[in-house]
Amino acid sequence: MPNRRILSLWFPRLGAERLLRRDGLGPDTPLAVVQEVSNAQLLCSLSHGAEAAGLRPGQPLRDARAVCPDLLTRPHDPQGSAAMLAALRRWAGRYSPWVAEEAPEALTVDLTGCAHLFGGEAALLEQVTQDCGDLGLSVRAGIADTLGAAWALARYTGRSAQGPRSGDAIDQEARATRSRAAKRPGRAPPPQGSQPGPAGRIAPVGQTRQTLAPLPVAALRLSAEDAAGLAKLGVRQIGDLAGLPRAALARRFGRSVVRRLDQAVGLEPEPVSPAKPPPRFALRLTLPDPIGLQEDVAAGIDRLLPPLCARLERARLGARQVRLQAMRCDHRIETAEVSLTRPSADPDRIRPLLMLTLDKLDAGPGIDALRLEVVRTEPVHARQHKGHFDAAAQAGSNAGSALDDLTGRLGARIGSERITRLHPAESHIPEKTAQLLAAAWSEPASGWPAPAAPRPLLLWPPEPVSCADPPGRPTQFRWRRQELNCAAVRGPERIAPEWWLDDPAWRSGTRDYWDVTTESGMRLWLFYAHGHEMPGGWFCQGLFA
């Protein structure tokens, strides 16, 4: 059995370099990712140009701008960084199928039995560095017998465990001046220990202890308190720590220090748990002869759909979006997608929607393969059968299923995003009492709160009204070039703006709404704005049925 070999990949500038790739900026651009921690804006990821300017992670943004006035900043996006790390995990699958994510910016790869396929471990590291350079990413890598040793080599190879010998050393200068230290007369450039060669990042088989001995104790993944406590005792290298009595270490620092040391040297196992690939629900049907009739495509769907729904049912999932792909003989692919209002694994509910999309497929010279894929899934929960007392509710749920099927059919014809429904909103402002949601991705409203007074059927932005009456009951007014007399007036209903929001439409202050019926039979909704930040007056906003 081959010796276990672990590769650790660390991307120290992943957050910043992802944004450089997205915005099309050069690697020397000073860019920093800013994260808010305890109401303070701190730098969490830096580009190469920002580090060259003397900035460091964890530095306050105000101090960083004083050092580098040309600094570009972007807000921290943990979801985007997680998606980038997942993409890198899929890329690392070319070197080994056993890849695990180490959030937020590292990967762990089990290379056991795989390195010889790339010409050895040194050649593999060179290939990894070249691939990451082509992607515009900085990478630090290490290979060892254990996960802890590989982690240490990737992050601490080339770093000195001893402090500088004199105050003139480059490591003791202010960070803002280090970038200019190499330009001083008679001054040698700083050592380039951050990018050692492949040989320095690979621990030979069976020599983990000797390779880790000169590294600092922080390379054992210790907490900052434990590393500082060991430094006060003069223990700076892993080799010094390994020679100390274990019982005394456990009594003074706890079990964590001894455990990390045992994991690094291989005395305590530490498995690599690969990320589980997301489930994919897709089936393909290869045809012996090309087809071109809709009946033939429908027959192919009838063969693919039942086993696909059976797989969904075993996984307790339902389809929300299904994609049908028709591979033509001329290597073109015709695609049709349908969306379901409710997740379902029932072929009788998915098949009618797919049949509505067959006229959109262009068979061309003929179709020689069909592929059916569930693009989006959601969990399906079992429903308990109801008794006689809930028969009416059961009938209502059946009506809801029929409405879902109708929504799905209409969505297959005109697009699911065009079918909307109104939902009640938590606001007393007339134009904000309802919100518009997509019918395919929302539940029907169970009940609407009763308004304090009747609301008009039509609402529009307030239109000016000429009325000579004071802020009391209107008797005559002019609206849309018409002189109107009031036959009946009900009100007023006073509505105040939401004090926690600054709505430009409500800067005219509190409103008194009146239900006005004119002599011509029109029933209008008028209000008088008392004025606050903007002048008030009379306005018309709606029409009753």
C-alpha positions in Angstrom: 0.0 0.0 0.0 1.5 3.4 -1.0 2.3 5.9 1.7 -0.3 8.5 2.3 0.5 11.9 0.8 -1.4 15.1 1.4 -1.3 18.3 -0.7 -2.4 21.6 1.0 -3.3 24.5 -1.3 -3.5 27.9 0.3 -4.8 30.9 -1.7 -3.7 33.9 0.5 -5.2 36.6 -1.8 -8.3 34.7 -3.0 -10.9 37.4 -2.0 -9.0 40.2 -3.7 -7.8 38.4 -6.7 -11.3 37.1 -7.4 -12.5 40.7 -7.6 -9.5 41.7 -9.8 -10.5 38.9 -12.2 -14.2 40.1 -12.2 -13.4 43.7 -12.8 -10.6 43.1 -15.3 -7.9 44.8 -13.2 -4.2 44.1 -13.2 -2.5 42.1 -10.4 -0.5 45.2 -9.4 -3.6 47.2 -8.7 -3.8 48.2 -5.0 -7.2 46.6 -4.0 -8.4 45.6 -0.6 -11.5 43.7 0.5 -13.1 45.4 3.5 -15.1 43.6 6.2 -17.0 45.2 9.1 -16.1 43.7 12.5 -17.6 45.2 15.6 -18.5 48.5 13.8 -15.0 48.8 12.5 -13.9 48.5 8.8 -10.9 46.2 8.6 -9.0 44.8 5.6 -9.5 41.1 5.2 -7.9 40.4 1.8 -5.3 42.3 -0.2 -4.0 42.2 -3.7 -0.3 42.0 -4.5 -0.2 45.7 -5.2 -1.8 46.5 -1.9 0.7 44.3 0.0 3.6 46.0 -1.8 2.3 49.3 -0.6 2.8 48.2 3.0 -0.8 47.2 3.9 -1.7 44.1 5.9 -4.8 42.1 6.6 -6.6 43.2 9.8 -5.5 46.8 9.4 -8.2 49.5 9.8 -9.4 51.1 6.6 -8.6 54.6 7.8 -5.0 53.7 8.4 -4.7 51.9 5.1 -5.9 55.0 3.2 -3.4 57.1 5.0 -0.6 54.7 3.8 -2.0 54.2 0.3 -4.3 57.0 -0.9 -4.9 55.2 -4.3 -6.3 52.1 -2.6 -9.4 50.6 -4.2 -11.8 48.9 -1.8 -14.6 46.4 -2.3 -17.1 45.0 0.3 -16.5 41.5 1.7 -18.6 38.9 -0.2 -18.5 35.6 1.6 -20.9 33.9 -0.9 -18.8 34.9 -3.9 -15.6 33.7 -2.2 -17.3 30.4 -1.3 -18.4 30.0 -4.9 -14.9 30.7 -6.1 -13.5 28.1 -3.7 -16.0 25.5 -4.9 -14.9 26.2 -8.5 -11.3 25.7 -7.4 -12.3 22.4 -5.7 -13.7 21.2 -9.0 -10.5 22.3 -10.8 -8.3 20.4 -8.2 -10.2 17.3 -9.0 -7.9 16.9 -12.0 -5.1 15.9 -9.6 -7.0 13.6 -7.3 -10.7 12.7 -6.8 -10.3 13.2 -3.0 -10.5 17.0 -2.5 -11.8 18.8 0.5 -12.5 22.5 1.1 -10.9 24.4 4.0 -12.9 27.6 4.2 -12.3 30.4 3.5 -9.3 30.1 1.2 -7.7 26.7 1.2 -8.0 23.2 -0.3 -6.8 19.8 0.9 -6.0 17.1 -1.6 -5.2 13.4 -0.9 -2.5 12.7 -3.5 -2.0 9.0 -2.5 -1.2 7.1 -5.6 -1.8 10.1 -8.0 1.5 12.1 -8.1 3.2 9.7 -10.5 0.6 10.5 -13.2 2.1 14.0 -13.4 5.7 13.1 -13.3 6.2 13.2 -9.6 5.4 15.5 -6.7 7.8 18.3 -7.8 6.4 18.4 -11.3 2.8 18.4 -9.9 3.6 21.4 -7.8 5.0 23.2 -10.8 1.8 22.4 -12.7 -0.4 23.6 -9.9 1.6 26.9 -9.7 1.4 27.4 -13.5 -2.4 26.7 -13.6 -3.1 29.1 -10.7 -0.9 31.7 -12.4 -2.9 31.4 -15.6 -6.0 32.0 -13.5 -4.5 35.1 -11.9 -4.4 33.5 -8.5 -1.5 33.3 -5.9 -1.1 29.9 -4.4 1.1 28.4 -1.7 1.4 24.6 -1.6 2.9 21.9 0.6 3.1 18.1 0.4 3.6 15.8 3.4 2.6 12.6 5.0 -0.1 14.2 7.2 -2.6 17.0 6.7 -1.1 19.1 9.5 2.4 18.9 8.1 1.2 19.8 4.6 -0.7 22.7 6.1 2.4 24.0 7.8 4.6 23.7 4.8 2.1 25.6 2.6 2.0 28.5 5.0 5.3 28.7 6.9 8.0 27.4 4.5 10.6 30.0 4.3 9.7 31.9 7.4 12.2 32.1 10.2 11.1 31.0 13.7 13.7 33.3 15.4 13.3 37.0 15.9 15.5 39.5 14.0 18.9 40.0 15.5 19.0 43.8 15.3 16.7 46.7 15.0 18.0 47.3 11.4 16.4 44.1 10.2 13.7 44.5 7.6 11.1 42.5 9.6 11.3 45.1 12.4 10.7 48.1 10.3 7.2 49.7 9.8 5.2 47.9 7.2 4.7 51.0 5.2 8.4 51.4 4.8 9.3 47.8 3.8 8.3 48.3 0.2 10.9 51.1 -0.1 13.7 49.4 1.9 15.2 47.7 -1.1 15.6 51.1 -2.9 18.0 52.5 -0.2 21.7 52.8 -1.1 23.7 49.9 0.1 20.7 47.9 1.2 20.1 44.4 0.0 16.6 43.4 -1.1 14.4 41.6 1.4 14.6 37.8 1.3 12.1 36.1 -0.9 11.2 33.3 1.5 7.5 33.5 0.7 7.9 31.6 -2.5 10.4 28.7 -2.0 11.1 26.1 -4.6 9.2 22.8 -4.9 11.9 21.0 -2.9 11.4 23.2 0.1 7.6 22.6 0.1 7.8 18.8 0.0 8.4 16.7 3.0 10.1 13.4 2.0 8.3 10.2 2.8 8.9 9.3 6.5 10.8 12.5 7.3 7.9 14.6 8.6 9.6 15.3 12.0 12.8 16.5 10.4 11.0 18.7 7.9 8.8 20.4 10.5 11.6 20.9 13.1 12.8 24.4 11.9 9.3 25.8 11.4 7.7 28.1 14.0 5.3 26.6 16.5 2.4 28.6 14.9 2.6 26.2 12.0 1.0 23.6 14.2 -2.4 25.4 13.8 -2.2 26.7 17.4 -4.2 29.5 18.8 -2.5 32.9 19.2 -2.6 32.6 23.0 -0.8 29.2 22.9 1.8 30.4 20.4 2.5 33.5 22.5 2.8 31.4 25.7 5.3 29.1 24.1 7.3 32.1 22.8 7.6 33.5 26.4 9.1 30.2 27.4 11.6 30.4 24.5 10.0 27.6 22.5 9.8 29.0 19.0 10.5 26.0 16.7 8.5 22.8 16.4 11.7 20.8 17.1 12.0 22.6 20.5 8.4 21.7 21.3 8.8 18.1 20.3 11.5 17.6 22.9 9.5 18.8 25.8 7.7 16.5 28.2 4.2 15.9 27.0 2.6 15.8 30.5 4.0 19.2 31.4 2.8 20.6 28.1 -0.7 19.3 28.7 -0.8 20.7 32.2 0.3 24.1 31.2 -1.4 24.6 27.8 -4.1 22.0 27.7 -4.6 19.0 25.4 -4.8 21.1 22.2 -1.1 21.7 21.8 -0.2 18.1 22.2 -3.0 17.0 19.9 -1.9 19.4 17.1 1.7 18.1 17.4 0.5 14.5 17.3 -1.6 15.2 14.2 1.3 16.9 12.4 3.8 14.1 13.0 1.2 11.3 12.3 0.7 9.9 15.8 -3.0 10.9 15.7 -5.0 10.3 12.5 -6.6 13.2 10.7 -8.7 12.1 7.7 -9.4 14.2 4.7 -13.2 14.5 4.2 -13.9 15.4 0.6 -16.8 17.6 -0.3 -19.8 15.6 -1.3 -20.8 16.4 -4.9 -24.3 17.8 -5.4 -26.8 15.3 -6.6 -27.6 15.4 -10.3 -30.9 14.1 -11.7 -30.5 13.5 -15.4 -31.2 10.7 -17.9 -30.1 10.4 -21.5 -31.7 8.4 -24.3 -29.7 7.6 -27.4 -31.8 6.7 -30.4 -30.9 4.1 -33.1 -32.2 6.4 -35.9 -32.9 10.1 -36.0 -36.4 11.3 -35.3 -38.2 14.4 -36.2 -41.9 14.0 -35.2 -43.3 15.4 -32.0 -45.0 12.0 -31.3 -41.5 10.4 -31.3 -40.1 13.0 -28.9 -43.1 12.5 -26.6 -42.5 8.8 -26.7 -38.9 9.4 -25.6 -40.0 11.7 -22.8 -42.4 8.9 -21.6 -39.4 6.6 -21.3 -37.2 9.0 -19.5 -39.6 10.7 -17.1 -40.8 7.8 -14.9 -37.3 6.6 -13.9 -36.2 10.2 -13.4 -39.2 10.8 -11.1 -38.5 7.6 -9.3 -34.9 8.8 -8.4 -36.4 12.1 -7.2 -38.9 10.3 -5.0 -36.2 8.1 -3.5 -34.2 11.3 -2.6 -37.4 12.9 -1.2 -37.1 15.8 -3.6 -39.4 17.4 -6.1 -38.6 19.1 -9.4 -39.1 22.8 -9.7 -37.3 23.3 -13.1 -36.9 20.7 -15.8 -34.8 21.0 -18.9 -35.3 19.0 -22.1 -32.3 18.8 -24.5 -32.6 17.4 -28.0 -29.3 16.6 -29.7 -29.5 17.0 -33.4 -27.5 15.2 -36.1 -25.7 18.4 -37.0 -24.3 18.7 -33.4 -26.7 21.4 -32.4 -28.7 21.2 -29.2 -32.3 22.4 -28.9 -33.3 23.2 -25.3 -36.7 23.7 -23.7 -37.3 24.4 -20.0 -40.4 24.3 -17.8 -41.0 25.5 -14.2 -43.4 24.0 -11.7 -45.3 26.1 -9.2 -44.9 23.4 -6.6 -42.1 20.8 -6.3 -43.3 17.5 -7.5 -42.0 14.1 -8.4 -45.2 13.1 -10.2 -44.8 12.3 -13.9 -48.4 13.2 -14.5 -47.7 16.8 -13.5 -44.4 17.2 -15.3 -45.4 15.5 -18.6 -48.2 18.0 -19.7 -45.8 20.9 -19.2 -43.1 19.3 -21.4 -45.6 18.5 -24.1 -46.4 22.2 -24.4 -42.8 23.0 -25.3 -42.4 20.4 -28.1 -43.4 22.9 -30.8 -40.4 25.1 -29.8 -37.9 22.4 -30.7 -36.5 22.5 -34.2 -35.6 18.9 -35.2 -33.6 20.0 -38.3 -32.0 17.1 -40.0 -33.1 14.8 -37.1 -32.7 14.2 -33.4 -30.5 11.3 -32.4 -30.5 11.7 -28.6 -32.7 13.2 -25.8 -31.6 14.3 -22.4 -33.9 15.1 -19.5 -32.5 17.0 -16.5 -33.9 18.4 -13.3 -32.2 21.8 -13.0 -33.7 22.8 -9.6 -35.1 20.7 -6.8 -36.7 21.3 -3.5 -37.6 18.9 -0.6 -41.0 17.3 -0.7 -42.7 16.7 2.6 -45.3 14.0 3.1 -48.8 15.2 3.9 -51.1 13.5 6.4 -54.6 12.5 5.2 -57.3 14.6 6.7 -60.5 13.4 8.4 -64.2 14.2 7.7 -64.1 17.5 9.7 -61.4 18.8 7.3 -63.2 17.8 4.1 -63.7 21.4 3.1 -60.0 22.2 3.6 -59.1 19.2 1.6 -61.3 20.4 -1.2 -59.6 23.7 -1.0 -56.2 22.1 -1.3 -57.3 20.2 -4.4 -58.4 23.5 -5.9 -54.9 24.8 -5.0 -53.3 21.9 -6.9 -55.4 22.7 -9.9 -54.4 26.3 -9.7 -50.7 25.3 -9.5 -51.2 23.1 -12.7 -52.8 26.1 -14.5 -50.0 28.4 -13.4 -47.4 25.8 -14.7 -49.2 25.5 -18.1 -49.4 29.3 -18.5 -45.8 29.6 -17.5 -44.8 27.0 -20.2 -46.5 29.2 -22.8 -45.6 32.8 -21.8 -42.9 32.4 -19.2 -43.2 31.8 -15.5 -41.8 35.3 -14.6 -44.8 36.9 -16.3 -47.4 35.3 -14.0 -47.6 37.2 -10.7 -49.9 37.4 -7.7 -50.5 40.0 -5.0 -49.5 39.4 -1.4 -50.3 41.5 1.6 -47.5 43.7 2.9 -46.8 45.0 6.4 -47.5 48.6 5.7 -50.4 51.0 6.3 -49.4 53.2 3.3 -52.1 52.7 0.6 -49.7 52.1 -2.3 -47.6 49.7 -0.1 -50.3 47.4 1.3 -49.6 44.8 -1.4 -46.4 43.4 -3.0 -46.1 41.8 -6.4 -44.6 38.3 -6.4 -43.9 35.6 -9.0 -46.7 33.0 -8.8 -44.4 30.1 -9.5 -42.2 30.9 -6.4 -44.7 32.1 -3.8 -47.5 30.7 -1.8 -51.1 32.0 -2.1 -52.1 34.6 0.5 -54.1 33.0 3.3 -55.9 36.2 4.3 -55.8 39.9 3.8 -56.0 42.3 6.7 -59.1 44.4 6.6 -58.4 48.1 6.0 -59.7 50.8 8.3 -61.8 52.2 5.4 -62.7 51.1 1.9 -59.9 51.3 -0.6 -60.3 52.3 -4.3 -60.1 49.8 -7.1 -57.5 51.8 -9.1 -54.5 53.6 -7.6 -52.2 56.0 -9.4 -49.5 58.6 -8.3 -51.1 61.6 -6.7 -52.4 64.2 -9.2 -52.8 67.9 -8.2 -56.4 69.1 -7.6 -57.5 72.7 -7.5 -59.8 73.1 -4.5 -60.7 76.4 -2.8 -61.9 74.8 0.4 -59.5 74.8 3.4 -58.3 71.4 4.7 -61.9 70.5 5.6 -64.7 68.9 3.7 -64.4 69.6 -0.1 -67.5 70.8 -1.9 -66.1 71.7 -5.4 -62.8 71.1 -7.1 -61.1 71.0 -10.5 -59.3 67.8 -11.7 -58.1 66.9 -15.2 -59.6 70.0 -16.7 -63.0 69.3 -15.3 -65.1 71.2 -12.8 -66.6 68.7 -10.4 -69.2 69.2 -7.6 -69.3 66.9 -4.6 -72.6 65.0 -4.1 -71.4 62.9 -1.1 -68.3 63.1 1.0 -67.1 60.6 3.6 -64.0 61.1 5.8 -61.5 62.1 6.7 -59.1 59.2 7.3 -55.7 60.5 8.5 -52.6 58.5 7.4 -49.2 59.5 8.5 -45.9 58.6 6.7 -43.6 55.8 8.1 -41.3 57.7 10.4 -38.5 55.1 10.0 -38.4 55.5 6.2 -37.6 58.6 4.0 -40.1 58.2 1.2 -39.8 61.1 -1.3 -43.5 60.7 -2.1 -44.5 61.3 1.5 -42.4 64.3 2.2 -45.5 66.5 2.0 -46.4 65.2 5.5 -49.6 63.8 7.0 -52.6 63.2 4.7 -56.4 63.4 5.2 -58.1 61.1 2.8 -61.7 61.7 1.6 -64.1 59.4 -0.2 -65.8 61.8 -2.7 -68.7 61.0 -5.0 -69.3 63.7 -7.7 -72.6 64.7 -9.2 -71.5 62.9 -12.4 -71.3 59.6 -10.5 -67.5 59.3 -10.2 -66.2 58.1 -6.8 -62.7 59.5 -6.3 -60.2 59.2 -3.5 -58.9 62.7 -2.6 -56.5 63.7 0.1 -55.1 66.9 1.6 -51.4 67.0 2.5 -50.6 69.2 5.4 -47.1 69.9 4.2 -43.8 69.1 5.9 -40.6 69.1 3.9 -42.6 69.9 0.7 -45.6 72.1 0.1 -49.0 70.4 0.7 -52.4 70.8 -0.9 -55.2 68.8 -2.5 -54.5 65.7 -4.6 -56.4 62.8 -6.2 -55.0 59.3 -5.9 -57.6 56.7 -6.8 -61.0 55.7 -8.3 -63.5 53.4 -6.6 -65.5 50.8 -8.5 
